[in-house]
Amino acid sequence: MPSPLFTDPGPAGRLGDLIRNARVWRSLRQEDLARRCEISTATLRRIEKGDGTGPSVFVVVRLFHELGLELDRLTGLAPPPQTGPCPDHPYVAQAQSHTRL
């Protein structure tokens, strides 16, 4: 089993770390922050763990507002977008197969 020290948590994990660290720094319990943001404690727990597909933008905005975080903190969480078409996309593969004829 790989060591958690050497795995990249991905954008959802980095968002969860940011939210958890801000919550703990402000001495808030998960239950209190969840209530203020009108989400369930289970949802906040999943967000902080980086589980699932990620929260909606509305939930993130509410969490950031309650924690006093600036939204520009989000820019460093995700990798930069790819330029050009994704090579795994079916249309790209189809176009490449036609050009090889």
N, C-alpha and C positions, 0 to 999 in steps of 0.2 A: 504494500500500500504506500503511495507516495506521501511524502511529508507535506503538510499543509503550508509550510514555509516556502515551498518552491512551486506552488501552483498559482496561476493567475485567476483571481476570483471573477474576472470579467466585469462588464459595466454594472450588472445587477448587484454583484458582490461589493463593488466599490461604492455604489450608492448606499447599500445597506450599512457598510462600515461608516460612511460619513454621517448618516442619520443616527446610528447607534452611538457613535462617539459624541455627537452634539447633544443627544438626549442625556447621556451619562454625565457629560460635563456640566449640564444644567440641572443635574440631580433630579431628573424626571423619571418616574416609573413608566414602563410601557403602557400600563393601564391608563395613566393620566394623560399621556400624549395621545393615545388612541381616542380617548373620550373627547379631547379638545379638537381633534381632526375629524371626528365623526366616522371613525373606522373601527373595525373590531380589533381586539388585542391580537388575535390570531393573524390578522392581515399584517399588522405592524411587525409581528414576530417574523413572518415570512419575508417581508421587505428587508428587515435587518439581517436576516440570514442570506439574502440574495437568492432565495428559492423562487421558482416559477418564472413566468415570462416578464415579470416586472409590473409595478403599479401604474395606474393611469397617470397622465400628466396632472390631472386635477388633484389627485392624492399627494403627489410629489410637491406641488405648489403649496398645499395646505400644510404639509409637514415642514417644508422649508420656512414658511411664514411663522409657524408656531415655535420653531427652533431658532428663529432670527438668522437664518442662513440666506445668503444672496443666491439668486438663481444662476448667476454666472459660474457658480461652483460646479454646475452640471457639465460644463464644457470639457473638462478634463477626464470625465468618467468613461467616455466611449472612445474607441479608436477612431482615427480619421476615416472618412468615407473613402471607398475605393474610387479611383478614377477610371472611367471606361467601363465597358460591360463586364459583368461577372462571367468568368469562363465556364462556370457550372450551369449557367442558365440554359434551358432547353433551346431557346431561340438562337443563342450564340453557337451552341453545338451544331444546330441544324444549318446555320449559315456557313459555318466552317466546313461542314461536309459537302455543301454545294460548291464551294470555291475550290475544293480539291479534285473535282471531276475533270 
